[in-house]
Amino acid sequence: MNDSRDGGLDERITEQVARVAPTAKLDGVSRARLRNRILAAADAVLDPAPAWWEMASAWARPLIPTAAAAGLLALLLGPVLAEPSADGVVLGPDTEAGEEWMLLADDPVLDGPDDVDGLLMAVLSTD
Amino acid sequence: MELSDAELMRRVKAGDRGAFAALVERYMDGAYALAARLLGEPAEAEDVVQDAFVRIAECADRYDDTRPFRPWFYRVVANIASNRKRRFRTRGEEALSPITESELEAPDRAAERGQIGERIAEALETLPERQRSLFLLCEVDGLTSAEAAEVAGCAPGTVRWHVHEARKALREALDPLYGTDS
């Protein structure tokens, strides 16, 4: 048997087999019914919450480094900025030094900026 | 733009119903043809297809998106069909027959087929069940040997061997008829 005859015979065999044992097909109505059944059955399984979470996290992802940096800065500067002054004024980098503070800086009693107790006493003594 | 199967599965994993519906639309017909081929009972095949889709929605996170979806899904369909068939057998109920056998018994179809069709039907019946199924899945239903291998749980080479042997048997059965025709 030569190759071309083999090929022709194979084609006819496939054609005949497909007639004898055809592929099962759904008609339009059965297809629509089955589709609806599947979607209804899977409805309870598919949870929409993770989709929302995924969307929110995707939106927030670029902001994470900025938020982390801001958080770190707040941690470092928080105690300094929140330090209340003796007269109840919260001191910040933009707080202008009052006259008494300028005088205190020249006071020879103070050992230096670490002498907090001395500073506090000096402030109290000005009142 | 049409989304890939892997992308749809990623979305199903996140609970996206639209992506799930798209997968159903894409693979429902193939899954039904496969289930019907393995079971031979249309109503049973519909149940198998439904169970298979629900299963992939449940186990979406176990899907490895570096592997093709279709063979994986067909494996799920085949496993469910096989379990269902086994359950019928252990219950002592009438075993579901492969669709080839039920088709062969239909008198109206037999009349249509004629001599060549009859010879093909007989030759198909003489094939071992596994060989016949693999031959029909590849040659009629259009599965690749890799997909049929996934369904049957064997190597693609084994599938190709079965298909080759089945074709050889059918050729031998028909050669006398075609030999006189051509």
Interface residues (C-beta under 8 A of the other chain):
Chain A: M1 R5 D6 G8 L9 D10 R12 I13 T14 Q16 V17 A18 R19 V20 A21 P22 T23 A24 K25 L26 S30 R31 L34 R35 R37 I38 L39 A41 A42 D43 V45 L46 D47 P48 A49 P50 A51 E54
Chain B: R11 V12 K13 A14 G15 D16 R17 F20 A21 V24 E25 M28 D29 Y32 A33 A36 R37 P42 A45 E46 V49 Q50 F53 V54 A57 E58 I99 T100 E103 L104 R109 E112 R113 I116 G117 I120 A121 L124 F135 L136 E139 V140 D141 G142 R167 L170 R171 L174 D175 Y178 S182
